[in-house]
Amino acid sequence: MPMNAREIEQLIKDALPDATVVIEDLAGDGDHFAARIVSAAFRGKSRVQQHQMVYAALKGNMGGVLHALALQTAAPD
């Protein structure tokens, strides 16, 4: 069973409570998502480190229950 956008958002917010998270279902199939995440926790981190933080927040669901997730991450201005 695929994850829904609300589940993805909640996992990310559980790990990054200050985050602003916008999830978009790219194909309308509940299997391909894009996420825009802004969090102060990303400040000073490389893009790879930021993405690793998001993958860790997803608790092993990436590549399994969650098939595809395009990420845009940033620290707040």
Residue frames as a rotation matrix with the C-alpha (Angstrom) as fourth column:
MET 1
0.582 0.813 0.000 0.00
0.813 -0.582 0.000 0.00
0.000 0.000 -1.000 0.00
PRO 2
-0.187 -0.679 0.710 1.52
0.614 -0.645 -0.455 3.36
0.767 0.351 0.538 -1.02
MET 3
-0.525 -0.036 -0.851 2.00
0.750 -0.493 -0.441 6.22
-0.404 -0.869 0.286 1.41
ASN 4
0.504 0.662 0.554 -0.19
0.815 -0.577 -0.052 9.26
0.285 0.478 -0.831 1.13
ALA 5
-0.013 -0.535 0.845 0.98
0.259 -0.818 -0.514 12.89
0.966 0.212 0.149 1.19
ARG 6
0.639 0.334 0.692 -0.26
-0.524 -0.469 0.711 13.42
0.562 -0.817 -0.125 4.73
GLU 7
0.942 -0.325 -0.083 1.82
0.308 0.737 0.602 10.49
-0.134 -0.593 0.794 6.04
ILE 8
0.173 -0.914 0.367 4.93
0.846 -0.053 -0.531 11.78
0.505 0.402 0.764 4.29
GLU 9
0.104 -0.063 0.993 4.40
-0.143 -0.989 -0.047 15.26
0.984 -0.137 -0.112 5.70
GLN 10
0.879 0.307 0.363 3.84
-0.385 0.009 0.923 13.94
0.281 -0.952 0.126 9.22
LEU 11
0.707 -0.688 -0.162 7.02
0.707 0.682 0.188 11.83
-0.019 -0.247 0.969 9.22
ILE 12
-0.103 -0.763 0.638 9.05
0.647 -0.538 -0.540 14.84
0.755 0.358 0.550 8.09
LYS 13
0.211 0.256 0.943 7.43
-0.392 -0.862 0.322 17.16
0.895 -0.438 -0.081 10.64
ASP 14
0.984 0.083 -0.158 8.00
0.094 0.510 0.855 14.61
0.152 -0.856 0.494 13.41
ALA 15
0.331 -0.941 -0.075 11.74
0.943 0.328 0.046 14.72
-0.019 -0.086 0.996 12.67
LEU 16
-0.783 -0.543 0.303 11.92
0.575 -0.818 0.019 18.42
0.238 0.189 0.953 11.77
PRO 17
-0.136 0.869 -0.476 9.21
0.931 -0.053 -0.362 20.12
-0.340 -0.493 -0.801 13.87
ASP 18
-0.155 0.042 -0.987 9.94
0.050 -0.997 -0.051 23.63
-0.987 -0.057 0.153 12.58
ALA 19
-0.871 -0.362 0.331 9.73
0.300 0.139 0.944 22.58
-0.388 0.922 -0.012 8.94
THR 20
0.063 0.818 -0.572 7.41
-0.696 -0.375 -0.613 24.02
-0.716 0.436 0.545 6.36
VAL 21
-0.762 -0.285 0.582 6.48
0.081 0.849 0.522 21.04
-0.642 0.445 -0.624 4.19
VAL 22
0.152 0.775 -0.613 4.62
-0.827 -0.240 -0.509 21.07
-0.542 0.584 0.604 0.88
ILE 23
-0.606 -0.264 0.751 3.93
0.056 0.927 0.371 17.69
-0.794 0.266 -0.547 -0.72
GLU 24
0.023 0.584 -0.812 2.70
-0.921 -0.303 -0.244 17.33
-0.388 0.753 0.531 -4.30
ASP 25
0.131 0.118 0.984 1.46
0.174 0.975 -0.140 14.09
-0.976 0.190 0.107 -5.90
LEU 26
-0.535 -0.526 -0.662 3.18
-0.452 -0.484 0.749 14.35
-0.714 0.700 0.021 -9.28
ALA 27
-0.952 0.101 -0.290 1.34
-0.208 0.479 0.853 11.64
0.225 0.872 -0.435 -11.20
GLY 28
-0.134 0.960 0.246 -1.90
-0.967 -0.181 0.180 11.41
0.217 -0.214 0.952 -9.25
ASP 29
0.240 0.172 -0.955 -1.08
-0.255 0.961 0.109 7.78
0.937 0.218 0.274 -8.51
GLY 30
0.885 0.090 0.458 -0.04
-0.461 0.021 0.887 8.10
0.071 -0.996 0.060 -4.86
ASP 31
0.784 -0.604 0.143 3.38
0.574 0.793 0.202 6.76
-0.236 -0.076 0.969 -5.83
HIS 32
-0.189 -0.829 0.527 5.38
0.909 -0.350 -0.225 9.71
0.371 0.436 0.820 -7.20
PHE 33
0.773 0.469 -0.426 5.72
0.624 -0.681 0.384 12.79
-0.110 -0.563 -0.819 -5.01
ALA 34
-0.151 -0.781 0.606 7.65
0.425 -0.605 -0.673 16.03
0.892 0.156 0.424 -4.80
ALA 35
0.592 0.276 -0.757 8.41
0.806 -0.190 0.561 17.69
0.011 -0.942 -0.335 -1.47
ARG 36
0.016 -0.545 0.838 9.53
0.115 -0.832 -0.543 21.23
0.993 0.105 0.050 -0.73
ILE 37
0.628 0.106 -0.771 10.90
0.738 0.234 0.633 21.46
0.247 -0.966 0.069 2.79
VAL 38
0.067 -0.578 0.813 12.24
-0.132 -0.813 -0.567 24.52
0.989 -0.070 -0.131 4.59
SER 39
0.863 0.154 -0.481 13.81
0.420 0.309 0.853 24.01
0.280 -0.938 0.202 8.02
ALA 40
0.682 -0.636 0.362 16.34
-0.713 -0.688 0.135 25.82
0.163 -0.350 -0.922 10.20
ALA 41
0.601 -0.445 0.664 17.87
-0.138 0.761 0.634 22.38
-0.787 -0.473 0.396 10.83
PHE 42
0.737 -0.292 0.610 19.23
0.673 0.395 -0.625 22.54
-0.059 0.871 0.488 7.25
ARG 43
0.918 -0.386 0.091 21.28
-0.371 -0.918 -0.142 25.67
0.138 0.096 -0.986 7.94
GLY 44
0.157 -0.969 0.190 24.99
-0.923 -0.075 0.377 25.01
-0.351 -0.235 -0.906 7.34
LYS 45
0.032 -0.074 0.997 24.31
0.032 0.997 0.073 21.59
-0.999 0.029 0.035 5.81
SER 46
-0.882 -0.311 -0.354 25.10
-0.359 -0.045 0.932 20.58
-0.306 0.949 -0.072 2.24
ARG 47
-0.066 0.879 -0.472 22.24
-0.984 0.022 0.178 19.64
0.167 0.476 0.864 -0.08
VAL 48
-0.235 -0.079 -0.969 23.23
-0.188 0.982 -0.034 15.97
0.954 0.174 -0.245 0.27
GLN 49
-0.960 -0.145 -0.240 23.15
0.205 0.222 -0.953 16.22
0.191 -0.964 -0.184 4.07
GLN 50
-0.584 0.811 0.026 19.75
-0.750 -0.527 -0.400 17.93
-0.311 -0.253 0.916 3.93
HIS 51
0.087 0.621 -0.779 18.35
-0.818 0.491 0.299 15.15
0.568 0.612 0.550 1.75
GLN 52
-0.557 -0.349 -0.754 19.85
0.100 0.873 -0.478 12.52
0.824 -0.342 -0.451 4.04
MET 53
-0.955 0.258 0.150 18.01
-0.219 -0.266 -0.939 14.14
-0.202 -0.929 0.310 6.96
VAL 54
-0.118 0.958 -0.260 14.72
-0.988 -0.139 -0.063 13.86
-0.096 0.249 0.964 5.05
TYR 55
-0.028 0.062 -0.998 15.40
-0.450 0.890 0.068 10.23
0.893 0.451 0.003 4.09
ALA 56
-0.898 -0.317 -0.304 16.14
0.132 0.466 -0.875 9.45
0.419 -0.826 -0.377 7.76
ALA 57
-0.691 0.700 0.180 12.83
-0.629 -0.460 -0.626 11.09
-0.355 -0.547 0.758 8.71
LEU 58
0.070 0.749 -0.659 11.02
-0.942 0.268 0.204 8.74
0.329 0.606 0.724 6.33
LYS 59
0.005 -0.077 0.997 12.18
-0.812 0.582 0.049 5.79
-0.584 -0.810 -0.059 8.47
GLY 60
-0.717 -0.472 0.514 13.18
-0.151 0.824 0.546 3.40
-0.681 0.314 -0.662 5.70
ASN 61
0.267 0.916 0.301 10.05
0.249 0.236 -0.939 3.89
-0.931 0.325 -0.165 3.60
MET 62
0.333 -0.195 -0.923 11.97
-0.793 -0.587 -0.162 5.48
-0.510 0.786 -0.350 0.70
GLY 63
-0.547 -0.540 -0.639 12.39
-0.824 0.483 0.297 3.01
0.149 0.689 -0.709 -2.13
GLY 64
-0.947 0.321 0.033 9.82
0.301 0.916 -0.265 0.66
-0.115 -0.241 -0.964 -0.64
VAL 65
-0.053 0.985 -0.161 6.36
0.865 -0.036 -0.500 1.89
-0.498 -0.166 -0.851 0.28
LEU 66
0.618 0.141 -0.773 7.38
-0.116 -0.957 -0.268 5.31
-0.777 0.255 -0.575 -1.04
HIS 67
0.597 -0.315 0.738 8.52
0.742 0.568 -0.357 4.74
-0.307 0.761 0.572 -4.62
ALA 68
-0.229 -0.660 0.716 9.69
0.855 -0.488 -0.176 8.20
0.466 0.571 0.676 -5.74
LEU 69
0.700 0.378 -0.606 10.19
0.640 -0.709 0.297 11.50
-0.318 -0.596 -0.738 -3.96
ALA 70
0.047 -0.636 0.771 11.76
0.675 -0.549 -0.494 14.54
0.737 0.543 0.403 -5.62
LEU 71
0.367 0.030 -0.930 13.21
0.892 -0.295 0.343 16.81
-0.264 -0.955 -0.135 -2.94
GLN 72
0.058 -0.391 0.919 13.78
0.255 -0.884 -0.392 20.54
0.965 0.257 0.049 -2.73
THR 73
0.482 0.034 -0.875 15.27
0.874 0.056 0.483 21.53
0.066 -0.998 -0.003 0.62
ALA 74
-0.087 -0.507 0.858 16.39
0.261 -0.842 -0.471 24.85
0.961 0.183 0.206 2.03
ALA 75
-0.514 -0.068 -0.855 17.06
0.846 -0.201 -0.493 26.74
-0.139 -0.977 0.161 5.23
PRO 76
0.626 0.779 -0.028 14.82
0.768 -0.623 -0.147 29.76
-0.133 0.071 -0.989 5.88
ASP 77
0.207 -0.514 0.833 16.10
0.463 -0.698 -0.546 33.19
0.862 0.499 0.094 4.79
